[in-house]
Amino acid sequence: MSRAQFEERFFGVARWVTIAVLAIITIVPFYYMLMLSVKPIDALLLDPGSLWVSARDFTLDTYRSVLKPTSEGGQGFLRMLLNSALVALGTVLLTLAAAVPGAYAVSRLRFFGSRQVSALFLAVYLFPATLLAVPLFVMFAKVGLSGSLVGLAIVYIAQTVPVSIYMMKNYFATIPYSIEEAAALDGCSRLQTVYRVVLPLSLPSLMATGLYVFMIAWNEFLFALLFLAASPDRWTVPLGLQQLAGGIEVPKTVLMAGSVVLTIPVVVLFYAAERLLTEGLTSGADKA
């Protein structure tokens, strides 16, 4: 066997072994969480290590308890899901509305300091969130936005716009400038060119950036706790999940059901846009 054949076989086997290990590390914890969420607490106490639930023990009462309003003895996650969806979707729409023209300007227009602007945008993430938390809370409290979903969304937008510009500018740079010149010859203004030509071609990057922003806004805990702790009716799902985790009287099966409720929307969105997400994450790697 030649060296080339040995390397081809070795790396062929190593690739599948690596994929299998990563799949097990990723899938098994979620599967165990899912199994715990459909078990009654007595079955869990009898056999906590079981990776299977029998038809006799299968129950959806944990999800009913999680989604039921607090006024009816539940955990009120349905309301929290709505709050999280409003904040996350609003953050995505407004972030993209601000980041698209910013990314286009950085990638296409020439102005003083254009090369340094993108680095400054990325440098925003050098500051830890805890450093910004207290000043932002004090500032928003003075203008009456503390304890509101609008104020929380504004904080998320301020955090995600810089990195969104950095992500999308690389994709805009790969779009041939000749296409925009052709649109200009057809009578399109700069704004019409962006709307009719650049944005349709940038759909993969927009999808990838939008999903990234959505996951940040959906899962964020620190600012949600700081802004909404005193307003339980405006809590997002991470706050509700933390309440379940800290509650001694809450069964762990209910906690697992809450974790599944938090995870499923992101997983569904990811797989629904898997092709565009993959294209968007690799966009800008090769310059045309």
Summary of the structure (lengths in Angstrom):
residues: 288
radius of gyration: 23.7
end to end distance: 40.6
largest distance: 74.7
contacts: 815
relative contact order: 0.13
helix: 78%
strand: 0%
